[in-house]
Amino acid sequence: MDWQGLESFSFGDNPTLADELAELVLVGKKTATCWAACEGLLTEISKRMVMRDGAGHSRAVIETIELTQRRFPEVDAAFAYDEGEGDRTLSYWRKAHETYFTRLGQFAPDMLLYCERFRVVEIIDPPTNQPGQ
């Protein structure tokens, strides 16, 4: 697949979190994500994008397969599980996302979210760090 011209992004708001979330995608645990609706519509059904790790390396091509809007308290256990983080429970999801959105200055108990499910279309091999390359 020619993925070089696709839009790219990293999950999270810092390199460590981007690495953690990218790894969850690569091992198949993370198949969903969300963001505050105030950030705007960042994808659409069938859109493909390149996921980068915390160092900015391209690691996978993902494709949006579902996109909905939900209020924070409307996120259910199935979506929390598909986000793949922590112990994959709704309780963990709520705590982690309240912390994350608070850090970004976006949290409100009834905030509107875009909730996306995606599939991995292609894994991109990480760059090699051998001398001379």
A tleap script that builds the chain and sets N, CA, C and O, in Angstrom:
source leaprc.protein.ff14SB
mol = sequence {
  NMET ASP TRP GLN GLY LEU GLU SER PHE SER
  PHE GLY ASP ASN PRO THR LEU ALA ASP GLU
  LEU ALA GLU LEU VAL LEU VAL GLY LYS LYS
  THR ALA THR CYS TRP ALA ALA CYS GLU GLY
  LEU LEU THR GLU ILE SER LYS ARG MET VAL
  MET ARG ASP GLY ALA GLY HIE SER ARG ALA
  VAL ILE GLU THR ILE GLU LEU THR GLN ARG
  ARG PHE PRO GLU VAL ASP ALA ALA PHE ALA
  TYR ASP GLU GLY GLU GLY ASP ARG THR LEU
  SER TYR TRP ARG LYS ALA HIE GLU THR TYR
  PHE THR ARG LEU GLY GLN PHE ALA PRO ASP
  MET LEU LEU TYR CYS GLU ARG PHE ARG VAL
  VAL GLU ILE ILE ASP PRO PRO THR ASN GLN
  PRO GLY CGLN
}
set mol.1.N position { 0.849 -1.177 0.000 }
set mol.1.CA position { 0.000 0.000 0.000 }
set mol.1.C position { 0.896 1.241 0.000 }
set mol.1.O position { 1.907 1.291 0.700 }
set mol.2.N position { 0.510 2.228 -0.788 }
set mol.2.CA position { 1.234 3.495 -0.793 }
set mol.2.C position { 0.626 4.404 0.262 }
set mol.2.O position { -0.371 5.082 0.012 }
set mol.3.N position { 1.228 4.413 1.439 }
set mol.3.CA position { 0.696 5.166 2.571 }
set mol.3.C position { 1.408 6.496 2.773 }
set mol.3.O position { 1.027 7.276 3.646 }
set mol.4.N position { 2.440 6.762 1.972 }
set mol.4.CA position { 3.274 7.948 2.180 }
set mol.4.C position { 2.497 9.263 2.133 }
set mol.4.O position { 2.855 10.208 2.835 }
set mol.5.N position { 1.454 9.340 1.328 }
set mol.5.CA position { 0.718 10.595 1.192 }
set mol.5.C position { -0.463 10.753 2.141 }
set mol.5.O position { -1.168 11.761 2.092 }
set mol.6.N position { -0.686 9.759 3.010 }
set mol.6.CA position { -1.816 9.828 3.919 }
set mol.6.C position { -1.546 10.789 5.070 }
set mol.6.O position { -0.398 11.001 5.462 }
set mol.7.N position { -2.610 11.363 5.603 }
set mol.7.CA position { -2.518 12.180 6.816 }
set mol.7.C position { -2.002 11.291 7.943 }
set mol.7.O position { -2.317 10.102 8.000 }
set mol.8.N position { -1.205 11.875 8.842 }
set mol.8.CA position { -0.678 11.081 9.946 }
set mol.8.C position { -0.971 11.757 11.286 }
set mol.8.O position { -1.245 12.955 11.348 }
set mol.9.N position { -0.907 10.967 12.347 }
set mol.9.CA position { -1.217 11.451 13.688 }
set mol.9.C position { -0.589 10.514 14.710 }
set mol.9.O position { -0.161 9.411 14.371 }
set mol.10.N position { -0.535 10.954 15.953 }
set mol.10.CA position { -0.167 10.109 17.089 }
set mol.10.C position { -1.299 10.171 18.096 }
set mol.10.O position { -1.925 11.217 18.265 }
set mol.11.N position { -1.565 9.069 18.760 }
set mol.11.CA position { -2.533 9.056 19.847 }
set mol.11.C position { -1.928 9.771 21.053 }
set mol.11.O position { -0.708 9.809 21.211 }
set mol.12.N position { -2.783 10.334 21.896 }
set mol.12.CA position { -2.345 10.923 23.142 }
set mol.12.C position { -1.789 12.328 22.972 }
set mol.12.O position { -1.897 12.938 21.909 }
set mol.13.N position { -1.186 12.828 24.063 }
set mol.13.CA position { -0.686 14.199 24.062 }
set mol.13.C position { 0.783 14.301 24.448 }
set mol.13.O position { 1.281 15.391 24.733 }
set mol.14.N position { 1.477 13.165 24.456 }
set mol.14.CA position { 2.910 13.191 24.744 }
set mol.14.C position { 3.543 11.921 24.175 }
set mol.14.O position { 2.836 10.944 23.929 }
set mol.15.N position { 4.869 11.914 23.962 }
set mol.15.CA position { 5.518 10.764 23.332 }
set mol.15.C position { 5.337 9.443 24.084 }
set mol.15.O position { 5.165 8.400 23.453 }
set mol.16.N position { 5.374 9.468 25.395 }
set mol.16.CA position { 5.220 8.232 26.168 }
set mol.16.C position { 3.843 7.626 25.952 }
set mol.16.O position { 3.718 6.425 25.711 }
set mol.17.N position { 2.802 8.461 26.039 }
set mol.17.CA position { 1.445 7.975 25.820 }
set mol.17.C position { 1.259 7.524 24.372 }
set mol.17.O position { 0.593 6.521 24.117 }
set mol.18.N position { 1.835 8.248 23.438 }
set mol.18.CA position { 1.745 7.856 22.022 }
set mol.18.C position { 2.348 6.472 21.806 }
set mol.18.O position { 1.788 5.659 21.071 }
set mol.19.N position { 3.493 6.198 22.447 }
set mol.19.CA position { 4.114 4.868 22.332 }
set mol.19.C position { 3.223 3.790 22.937 }
set mol.19.O position { 3.028 2.732 22.338 }
set mol.20.N position { 2.681 4.058 24.127 }
set mol.20.CA position { 1.832 3.069 24.798 }
set mol.20.C position { 0.600 2.736 23.962 }
set mol.20.O position { 0.250 1.567 23.798 }
set mol.21.N position { -0.052 3.766 23.438 }
set mol.21.CA position { -1.280 3.543 22.669 }
set mol.21.C position { -0.980 2.915 21.311 }
set mol.21.O position { -1.748 2.081 20.830 }
set mol.22.N position { 0.121 3.308 20.696 }
set mol.22.CA position { 0.507 2.693 19.414 }
set mol.22.C position { 0.758 1.198 19.601 }
set mol.22.O position { 0.359 0.390 18.763 }
set mol.23.N position { 1.416 0.833 20.692 }
set mol.23.CA position { 1.681 -0.581 20.950 }
set mol.23.C position { 0.371 -1.356 21.117 }
set mol.23.O position { 0.254 -2.484 20.638 }
set mol.24.N position { -0.608 -0.760 21.790 }
set mol.24.CA position { -1.914 -1.424 21.937 }
set mol.24.C position { -2.579 -1.651 20.596 }
set mol.24.O position { -3.223 -2.678 20.382 }
set mol.25.N position { -2.426 -0.689 19.685 }
set mol.25.CA position { -2.967 -0.856 18.327 }
set mol.25.C position { -2.241 -1.992 17.620 }
set mol.25.O position { -2.875 -2.855 17.012 }
set mol.26.N position { -0.926 -1.994 17.695 }
set mol.26.CA position { -0.123 -2.980 16.974 }
set mol.26.C position { -0.360 -4.408 17.441 }
set mol.26.O position { -0.239 -5.345 16.653 }
set mol.27.N position { -0.698 -4.584 18.722 }
set mol.27.CA position { -0.969 -5.940 19.230 }
set mol.27.C position { -2.453 -6.305 19.138 }
set mol.27.O position { -2.848 -7.401 19.536 }
set mol.28.N position { -3.273 -5.391 18.616 }
set mol.28.CA position { -4.681 -5.696 18.391 }
set mol.28.C position { -5.617 -5.411 19.550 }
set mol.28.O position { -6.800 -5.740 19.463 }
set mol.29.N position { -5.138 -4.813 20.633 }
set mol.29.CA position { -6.010 -4.516 21.775 }
set mol.29.C position { -6.804 -3.230 21.592 }
set mol.29.O position { -7.943 -3.138 22.051 }
set mol.30.N position { -6.228 -2.251 20.939 }
set mol.30.CA position { -6.884 -0.951 20.775 }
set mol.30.C position { -7.479 -0.858 19.383 }
set mol.30.O position { -6.759 -0.823 18.385 }
set mol.31.N position { -8.820 -0.817 19.328 }
set mol.31.CA position { -9.519 -0.704 18.048 }
set mol.31.C position { -10.518 0.445 18.072 }
set mol.31.O position { -11.397 0.544 17.216 }
set mol.32.N position { -10.364 1.316 19.078 }
set mol.32.CA position { -11.267 2.457 19.218 }
set mol.32.C position { -10.520 3.610 19.878 }
set mol.32.O position { -9.510 3.415 20.555 }
set mol.33.N position { -11.041 4.812 19.666 }
set mol.33.CA position { -10.496 6.009 20.298 }
set mol.33.C position { -11.594 7.062 20.367 }
set mol.33.O position { -12.650 6.917 19.751 }
set mol.34.N position { -11.333 8.105 21.111 }
set mol.34.CA position { -12.291 9.204 21.174 }
set mol.34.C position { -11.547 10.514 21.366 }
set mol.34.O position { -10.380 10.529 21.755 }
set mol.35.N position { -12.230 11.601 21.090 }
set mol.35.CA position { -11.680 12.929 21.323 }
set mol.35.C position { -12.823 13.881 21.579 }
set mol.35.O position { -13.974 13.598 21.246 }
set mol.36.N position { -12.491 15.026 22.180 }
set mol.36.CA position { -13.496 16.040 22.491 }
set mol.36.C position { -14.045 16.620 21.196 }
set mol.36.O position { -13.289 16.961 20.287 }
set mol.37.N position { -15.354 16.726 21.123 }
set mol.37.CA position { -15.990 17.254 19.911 }
set mol.37.C position { -15.538 18.682 19.613 }
set mol.37.O position { -15.588 19.115 18.461 }
set mol.38.N position { -15.098 19.421 20.639 }
set mol.38.CA position { -14.625 20.785 20.408 }
set mol.38.C position { -13.382 20.826 19.522 }
set mol.38.O position { -13.044 21.886 18.995 }
set mol.39.N position { -12.695 19.697 19.346 }
set mol.39.CA position { -11.536 19.633 18.459 }
set mol.39.C position { -11.948 19.528 16.993 }
set mol.39.O position { -11.122 19.695 16.095 }
set mol.40.N position { -13.220 19.251 16.759 }
set mol.40.CA position { -13.711 19.130 15.389 }
set mol.40.C position { -13.733 17.691 14.914 }
set mol.40.O position { -13.273 16.780 15.602 }
set mol.41.N position { -14.274 17.511 13.735 }
set mol.41.CA position { -14.369 16.193 13.121 }
set mol.41.C position { -13.023 15.862 12.490 }
set mol.41.O position { -12.613 16.513 11.530 }
set mol.42.N position { -12.333 14.859 13.018 }
set mol.42.CA position { -10.974 14.552 12.589 }
set mol.42.C position { -10.888 13.408 11.589 }
set mol.42.O position { -9.820 13.148 11.034 }
set mol.43.N position { -11.989 12.729 11.357 }
set mol.43.CA position { -11.987 11.608 10.427 }
set mol.43.C position { -13.394 11.415 9.876 }
set mol.43.O position { -14.312 12.158 10.222 }
set mol.44.N position { -13.554 10.430 9.031 }
set mol.44.CA position { -14.856 10.037 8.478 }
set mol.44.C position { -14.787 8.559 8.144 }
set mol.44.O position { -13.699 7.989 8.065 }
set mol.45.N position { -15.924 7.943 7.951 }
set mol.45.CA position { -15.963 6.516 7.630 }
set mol.45.C position { -15.132 6.262 6.366 }
set mol.45.O position { -15.242 6.987 5.378 }
set mol.46.N position { -14.314 5.234 6.420 }
set mol.46.CA position { -13.429 4.770 5.340 }
set mol.46.C position { -12.150 5.591 5.188 }
set mol.46.O position { -11.317 5.268 4.340 }
set mol.47.N position { -11.975 6.634 5.982 }
set mol.47.CA position { -10.739 7.414 5.894 }
set mol.47.C position { -9.587 6.591 6.458 }
set mol.47.O position { -9.707 5.952 7.503 }
set mol.48.N position { -8.477 6.626 5.742 }
set mol.48.CA position { -7.265 5.951 6.187 }
set mol.48.C position { -6.233 6.995 6.598 }
set mol.48.O position { -6.063 8.027 5.948 }
set mol.49.N position { -5.550 6.691 7.699 }
set mol.49.CA position { -4.517 7.581 8.217 }
set mol.49.C position { -3.348 6.745 8.722 }
set mol.49.O position { -3.493 5.559 9.022 }
set mol.50.N position { -2.200 7.380 8.809 }
set mol.50.CA position { -1.009 6.726 9.330 }
set mol.50.C position { -0.865 7.071 10.803 }
set mol.50.O position { -0.835 8.243 11.176 }
set mol.51.N position { -0.775 6.041 11.637 }
set mol.51.CA position { -0.539 6.220 13.065 }
set mol.51.C position { 0.964 6.259 13.294 }
set mol.51.O position { 1.698 5.394 12.816 }
set mol.52.N position { 1.415 7.277 14.036 }
set mol.52.CA position { 2.829 7.410 14.392 }
set mol.52.C position { 3.035 7.045 15.864 }
set mol.52.O position { 2.119 7.150 16.679 }
set mol.53.N position { 4.239 6.622 16.179 }
set mol.53.CA position { 4.587 6.369 17.583 }
set mol.53.C position { 5.090 7.663 18.212 }
set mol.53.O position { 5.042 8.721 17.584 }
set mol.54.N position { 5.572 7.580 19.448 }
set mol.54.CA position { 6.004 8.767 20.171 }
set mol.54.C position { 7.223 9.453 19.570 }
set mol.54.O position { 7.447 10.640 19.809 }
set mol.55.N position { 8.001 8.727 18.802 }
set mol.55.CA position { 9.178 9.305 18.146 }
set mol.55.C position { 8.837 9.864 16.770 }
set mol.55.O position { 9.701 10.392 16.070 }
set mol.56.N position { 7.565 9.742 16.390 }
set mol.56.CA position { 7.141 10.249 15.088 }
set mol.56.C position { 7.305 9.271 13.940 }
set mol.56.O position { 7.126 9.646 12.781 }
set mol.57.N position { 7.649 8.005 14.246 }
set mol.57.CA position { 7.802 6.997 13.200 }
set mol.57.C position { 6.430 6.445 12.802 }
set mol.57.O position { 5.586 6.179 13.658 }
set mol.58.N position { 6.225 6.282 11.528 }
set mol.58.CA position { 4.992 5.678 11.005 }
set mol.58.C position { 4.976 4.213 11.397 }
set mol.58.O position { 5.953 3.497 11.178 }
set mol.59.N position { 3.845 3.754 11.989 }
set mol.59.CA position { 3.777 2.385 12.483 }
set mol.59.C position { 2.631 1.569 11.921 }
set mol.59.O position { 2.730 0.343 11.854 }
set mol.60.N position { 1.528 2.224 11.509 }
set mol.60.CA position { 0.395 1.461 10.973 }
set mol.60.C position { -0.518 2.388 10.182 }
set mol.60.O position { -0.577 3.594 10.421 }
set mol.61.N position { -1.221 1.789 9.240 }
set mol.61.CA position { -2.300 2.478 8.546 }
set mol.61.C position { -3.589 1.974 9.165 }
set mol.61.O position { -3.833 0.769 9.227 }
set mol.62.N position { -4.418 2.912 9.626 }
set mol.62.CA position { -5.713 2.529 10.181 }
set mol.62.C position { -6.824 3.134 9.331 }
set mol.62.O position { -6.632 4.140 8.648 }
set mol.63.N position { -7.986 2.497 9.392 }
set mol.63.CA position { -9.153 2.949 8.636 }
set mol.63.C position { -10.341 3.074 9.585 }
set mol.63.O position { -10.634 2.149 10.342 }
set mol.64.N position { -11.015 4.205 9.544 }
set mol.64.CA position { -12.200 4.435 10.368 }
set mol.64.C position { -13.337 3.553 9.858 }
set mol.64.O position { -13.665 3.571 8.672 }
set mol.65.N position { -13.936 2.781 10.770 }
set mol.65.CA position { -15.054 1.916 10.378 }
set mol.65.C position { -16.362 2.299 11.064 }
set mol.65.O position { -17.433 1.864 10.641 }
set mol.66.N position { -16.285 3.114 12.123 }
set mol.66.CA position { -17.488 3.587 12.813 }
set mol.66.C position { -17.167 4.926 13.451 }
set mol.66.O position { -16.069 5.127 13.970 }
set mol.67.N position { -18.124 5.838 13.414 }
set mol.67.CA position { -17.931 7.146 14.012 }
set mol.67.C position { -19.267 7.624 14.563 }
set mol.67.O position { -20.244 7.758 13.827 }
set mol.68.N position { -19.296 7.878 15.867 }
set mol.68.CA position { -20.516 8.345 16.518 }
set mol.68.C position { -20.180 9.504 17.443 }
set mol.68.O position { -19.016 9.738 17.768 }
set mol.69.N position { -21.208 10.223 17.862 }
set mol.69.CA position { -21.053 11.230 18.899 }
set mol.69.C position { -21.786 10.730 20.131 }
set mol.69.O position { -22.908 10.231 20.046 }
set mol.70.N position { -21.131 10.873 21.282 }
set mol.70.CA position { -21.732 10.485 22.560 }
set mol.70.C position { -21.283 11.471 23.623 }
set mol.70.O position { -20.199 12.049 23.537 }
set mol.71.N position { -22.123 11.653 24.614 }
set mol.71.CA position { -21.727 12.406 25.797 }
set mol.71.C position { -20.837 11.500 26.647 }
set mol.71.O position { -20.956 10.276 26.592 }
set mol.72.N position { -19.962 12.096 27.418 }
set mol.72.CA position { -19.033 11.337 28.259 }
set mol.72.C position { -19.729 10.216 29.045 }
set mol.72.O position { -19.252 9.081 29.017 }
set mol.73.N position { -20.850 10.497 29.750 }
set mol.73.CA position { -21.482 9.421 30.525 }
set mol.73.C position { -22.200 8.368 29.670 }
set mol.73.O position { -22.641 7.348 30.200 }
set mol.74.N position { -22.324 8.597 28.365 }
set mol.74.CA position { -22.979 7.634 27.472 }
set mol.74.C position { -22.014 6.592 26.918 }
set mol.74.O position { -22.446 5.621 26.297 }
set mol.75.N position { -20.712 6.782 27.135 }
set mol.75.CA position { -19.745 5.782 26.678 }
set mol.75.C position { -19.998 4.501 27.459 }
set mol.75.O position { -20.089 4.521 28.687 }
set mol.76.N position { -20.112 3.391 26.745 }
set mol.76.CA position { -20.457 2.129 27.388 }
set mol.76.C position { -19.244 1.213 27.572 }
set mol.76.O position { -18.147 1.506 27.098 }
set mol.77.N position { -19.467 0.113 28.263 }
set mol.77.CA position { -18.394 -0.830 28.578 }
set mol.77.C position { -17.773 -1.431 27.321 }
set mol.77.O position { -16.569 -1.682 27.293 }
set mol.78.N position { -18.565 -1.665 26.293 }
set mol.78.CA position { -18.030 -2.247 25.057 }
set mol.78.C position { -17.045 -1.290 24.390 }
set mol.78.O position { -15.994 -1.712 23.908 }
set mol.79.N position { -17.387 -0.004 24.362 }
set mol.79.CA position { -16.473 0.965 23.759 }
set mol.79.C position { -15.209 1.090 24.608 }
set mol.79.O position { -14.105 1.131 24.065 }
set mol.80.N position { -15.356 1.151 25.929 }
set mol.80.CA position { -14.196 1.231 26.821 }
set mol.80.C position { -13.275 0.033 26.603 }
set mol.80.O position { -12.054 0.189 26.573 }
set mol.81.N position { -13.843 -1.144 26.453 }
set mol.81.CA position { -13.063 -2.352 26.195 }
set mol.81.C position { -12.291 -2.225 24.886 }
set mol.81.O position { -11.109 -2.562 24.818 }
set mol.82.N position { -12.966 -1.737 23.850 }
set mol.82.CA position { -12.331 -1.604 22.539 }
set mol.82.C position { -11.224 -0.553 22.523 }
set mol.82.O position { -10.329 -0.612 21.680 }
set mol.83.N position { -11.275 0.407 23.443 }
set mol.83.CA position { -10.168 1.374 23.539 }
set mol.83.C position { -8.893 0.681 24.002 }
set mol.83.O position { -7.794 1.169 23.735 }
set mol.84.N position { -9.025 -0.454 24.695 }
set mol.84.CA position { -7.886 -1.309 24.988 }
set mol.84.C position { -6.954 -0.868 26.092 }
set mol.84.O position { -5.887 -1.461 26.256 }
set mol.85.N position { -7.310 0.142 26.849 }
set mol.85.CA position { -6.386 0.703 27.840 }
set mol.85.C position { -6.625 0.133 29.237 }
set mol.85.O position { -7.742 -0.251 29.585 }
set mol.86.N position { -5.548 0.087 30.030 }
set mol.86.CA position { -5.650 -0.381 31.410 }
set mol.86.C position { -6.249 -1.776 31.485 }
set mol.86.O position { -5.863 -2.672 30.734 }
set mol.87.N position { -7.206 -1.951 32.409 }
set mol.87.CA position { -7.860 -3.252 32.549 }
set mol.87.C position { -9.080 -3.382 31.635 }
set mol.87.O position { -9.825 -4.359 31.721 }
set mol.88.N position { -9.279 -2.395 30.763 }
set mol.88.CA position { -10.312 -2.382 29.719 }
set mol.88.C position { -11.723 -2.249 30.272 }
set mol.88.O position { -12.690 -2.516 29.557 }
set mol.89.N position { -11.861 -1.841 31.537 }
set mol.89.CA position { -13.187 -1.660 32.125 }
set mol.89.C position { -13.682 -0.235 31.902 }
set mol.89.O position { -12.900 0.673 31.622 }
set mol.90.N position { -14.992 -0.059 32.033 }
set mol.90.CA position { -15.586 1.267 31.915 }
set mol.90.C position { -15.092 2.172 33.041 }
set mol.90.O position { -14.860 3.361 32.821 }
set mol.91.N position { -14.931 1.629 34.227 }
set mol.91.CA position { -14.423 2.413 35.353 }
set mol.91.C position { -13.028 2.965 35.053 }
set mol.91.O position { -12.762 4.148 35.265 }
set mol.92.N position { -12.148 2.106 34.563 }
set mol.92.CA position { -10.801 2.561 34.203 }
set mol.92.C position { -10.882 3.620 33.117 }
set mol.92.O position { -10.221 4.655 33.206 }
set mol.93.N position { -11.692 3.368 32.088 }
set mol.93.CA position { -11.826 4.312 30.977 }
set mol.93.C position { -12.246 5.688 31.487 }
set mol.93.O position { -11.666 6.704 31.105 }
set mol.94.N position { -13.258 5.710 32.352 }
set mol.94.CA position { -13.758 7.002 32.850 }
set mol.94.C position { -12.683 7.764 33.615 }
set mol.94.O position { -12.496 8.960 33.395 }
set mol.95.N position { -11.981 7.084 34.504 }
set mol.95.CA position { -10.930 7.748 35.283 }
set mol.95.C position { -9.815 8.255 34.379 }
set mol.95.O position { -9.393 9.406 34.490 }
set mol.96.N position { -9.339 7.394 33.487 }
set mol.96.CA position { -8.223 7.767 32.612 }
set mol.96.C position { -8.598 8.908 31.675 }
set mol.96.O position { -7.792 9.808 31.438 }
set mol.97.N position { -9.820 8.874 31.140 }
set mol.97.CA position { -10.216 9.920 30.195 }
set mol.97.C position { -10.578 11.225 30.894 }
set mol.97.O position { -10.382 12.302 30.331 }
set mol.98.N position { -11.099 11.142 32.104 }
set mol.98.CA position { -11.313 12.379 32.859 }
set mol.98.C position { -9.966 13.048 33.131 }
set mol.98.O position { -9.839 14.264 32.991 }
set mol.99.N position { -8.970 12.266 33.515 }
set mol.99.CA position { -7.628 12.803 33.746 }
set mol.99.C position { -7.056 13.410 32.470 }
set mol.99.O position { -6.523 14.520 32.487 }
set mol.100.N position { -7.170 12.679 31.368 }
set mol.100.CA position { -6.636 13.139 30.082 }
set mol.100.C position { -7.317 14.431 29.628 }
set mol.100.O position { -6.640 15.404 29.298 }
set mol.101.N position { -8.644 14.446 29.610 }
set mol.101.CA position { -9.353 15.641 29.137 }
set mol.101.C position { -9.187 16.820 30.099 }
set mol.101.O position { -9.212 17.971 29.665 }
set mol.102.N position { -9.019 16.553 31.386 }
set mol.102.CA position { -8.731 17.626 32.344 }
set mol.102.C position { -7.361 18.229 32.036 }
set mol.102.O position { -7.192 19.448 32.044 }
set mol.103.N position { -6.395 17.365 31.767 }
set mol.103.CA position { -5.047 17.840 31.426 }
set mol.103.C position { -5.076 18.758 30.202 }
set mol.103.O position { -4.305 19.713 30.114 }
set mol.104.N position { -5.968 18.461 29.269 }
set mol.104.CA position { -6.096 19.277 28.054 }
set mol.104.C position { -6.991 20.499 28.257 }
set mol.104.O position { -7.124 21.330 27.359 }
set mol.105.N position { -7.609 20.608 29.445 }
set mol.105.CA position { -8.510 21.722 29.711 }
set mol.105.C position { -9.858 21.592 29.020 }
set mol.105.O position { -10.530 22.591 28.764 }
set mol.106.N position { -10.255 20.350 28.716 }
set mol.106.CA position { -11.489 20.112 27.965 }
set mol.106.C position { -12.565 19.391 28.764 }
set mol.106.O position { -13.709 19.321 28.314 }
set mol.107.N position { -12.237 18.854 29.933 }
set mol.107.CA position { -13.197 17.982 30.608 }
set mol.107.C position { -14.412 18.730 31.132 }
set mol.107.O position { -14.307 19.802 31.728 }
set mol.108.N position { -15.564 18.126 30.889 }
set mol.108.CA position { -16.832 18.497 31.515 }
set mol.108.C position { -17.593 17.190 31.695 }
set mol.108.O position { -17.511 16.317 30.831 }
set mol.109.N position { -18.329 17.028 32.788 }
set mol.109.CA position { -19.014 15.757 33.045 }
set mol.109.C position { -19.940 15.304 31.918 }
set mol.109.O position { -20.156 14.104 31.750 }
set mol.110.N position { -20.482 16.227 31.153 }
set mol.110.CA position { -21.382 15.850 30.053 }
set mol.110.C position { -20.797 16.225 28.689 }
set mol.110.O position { -21.538 16.432 27.728 }
set mol.111.N position { -19.472 16.311 28.609 }
set mol.111.CA position { -18.829 16.738 27.360 }
set mol.111.C position { -19.199 15.816 26.205 }
set mol.111.O position { -19.421 14.618 26.386 }
set mol.112.N position { -19.258 16.405 25.016 }
set mol.112.CA position { -19.564 15.664 23.799 }
set mol.112.C position { -18.269 15.127 23.209 }
set mol.112.O position { -17.275 15.846 23.105 }
set mol.113.N position { -18.293 13.848 22.823 }
set mol.113.CA position { -17.128 13.177 22.253 }
set mol.113.C position { -17.432 12.660 20.860 }
set mol.113.O position { -18.576 12.334 20.541 }
set mol.114.N position { -16.414 12.588 20.045 }
set mol.114.CA position { -16.460 11.757 18.844 }
set mol.114.C position { -15.860 10.426 19.257 }
set mol.114.O position { -14.762 10.387 19.812 }
set mol.115.N position { -16.564 9.339 18.994 }
set mol.115.CA position { -16.111 7.991 19.325 }
set mol.115.C position { -15.909 7.229 18.028 }
set mol.115.O position { -16.841 7.051 17.244 }
set mol.116.N position { -14.688 6.784 17.815 }
set mol.116.CA position { -14.306 6.129 16.563 }
set mol.116.C position { -13.865 4.700 16.814 }
set mol.116.O position { -13.133 4.416 17.762 }
set mol.117.N position { -14.320 3.813 15.956 }
set mol.117.CA position { -13.752 2.467 15.889 }
set mol.117.C position { -12.992 2.389 14.565 }
set mol.117.O position { -13.406 2.957 13.554 }
set mol.118.N position { -11.884 1.679 14.601 }
set mol.118.CA position { -11.028 1.589 13.423 }
set mol.118.C position { -10.469 0.183 13.291 }
set mol.118.O position { -10.543 -0.630 14.212 }
set mol.119.N position { -9.916 -0.072 12.134 }
set mol.119.CA position { -9.230 -1.345 11.901 }
set mol.119.C position { -7.839 -1.046 11.361 }
set mol.119.O position { -7.622 -0.027 10.704 }
set mol.120.N position { -6.915 -1.928 11.639 }
set mol.120.CA position { -5.564 -1.805 11.097 }
set mol.120.C position { -5.580 -2.375 9.684 }
set mol.120.O position { -5.966 -3.523 9.466 }
set mol.121.N position { -5.158 -1.563 8.739 }
set mol.121.CA position { -5.092 -1.977 7.335 }
set mol.121.C position { -3.714 -2.554 7.025 }
set mol.121.O position { -3.586 -3.529 6.285 }
set mol.122.N position { -2.688 -1.933 7.604 }
set mol.122.CA position { -1.318 -2.381 7.348 }
set mol.122.C position { -0.425 -1.959 8.513 }
set mol.122.O position { -0.521 -0.846 9.031 }
set mol.123.N position { 0.439 -2.881 8.900 }
set mol.123.CA position { 1.469 -2.566 9.893 }
set mol.123.C position { 2.695 -2.099 9.113 }
set mol.123.O position { 3.089 -2.712 8.122 }
set mol.124.N position { 3.279 -1.018 9.574 }
set mol.124.CA position { 4.478 -0.468 8.941 }
set mol.124.C position { 5.663 -0.830 9.817 }
set mol.124.O position { 5.679 -0.514 11.007 }
set mol.125.N position { 6.648 -1.487 9.240 }
set mol.125.CA position { 7.821 -1.894 10.010 }
set mol.125.C position { 8.518 -0.668 10.579 }
set mol.125.O position { 8.653 0.347 9.896 }
set mol.126.N position { 8.965 -0.760 11.843 }
set mol.126.CA position { 9.682 0.380 12.435 }
set mol.126.C position { 11.024 0.571 11.739 }
set mol.126.O position { 11.582 -0.373 11.180 }
set mol.127.N position { 11.531 1.784 11.776 }
set mol.127.CA position { 12.843 2.016 11.151 }
set mol.127.C position { 13.922 1.253 11.914 }
set mol.127.O position { 13.821 1.044 13.123 }
set mol.128.N position { 14.941 0.848 11.193 }
set mol.128.CA position { 16.064 0.175 11.849 }
set mol.128.C position { 17.063 1.230 12.275 }
set mol.128.O position { 17.227 2.254 11.612 }
set mol.129.N position { 17.718 0.973 13.368 }
set mol.129.CA position { 18.705 1.914 13.900 }
set mol.129.C position { 20.113 1.356 13.768 }
set mol.129.O position { 20.900 1.389 14.714 }
set mol.130.N position { 20.414 0.851 12.601 }
set mol.130.CA position { 21.733 0.289 12.369 }
set mol.130.C position { 22.653 1.371 11.819 }
set mol.130.O position { 22.202 2.251 11.084 }
set mol.131.N position { 23.941 1.317 12.166 }
set mol.131.CA position { 24.886 2.309 11.648 }
set mol.131.C position { 24.902 2.314 10.133 }
set mol.131.O position { 24.825 1.265 9.494 }
set mol.132.N position { 25.003 3.503 9.569 }
set mol.132.CA position { 25.076 3.645 8.114 }
set mol.132.C position { 23.721 3.737 7.438 }
set mol.132.O position { 23.654 3.849 6.214 }
set mol.133.N position { 22.653 3.694 8.194 }
set mol.133.CA position { 21.327 3.781 7.581 }
set mol.133.C position { 20.671 5.066 7.914 }
set mol.133.O position { 19.545 5.314 7.483 }
savepdb mol mol.pdb
quit
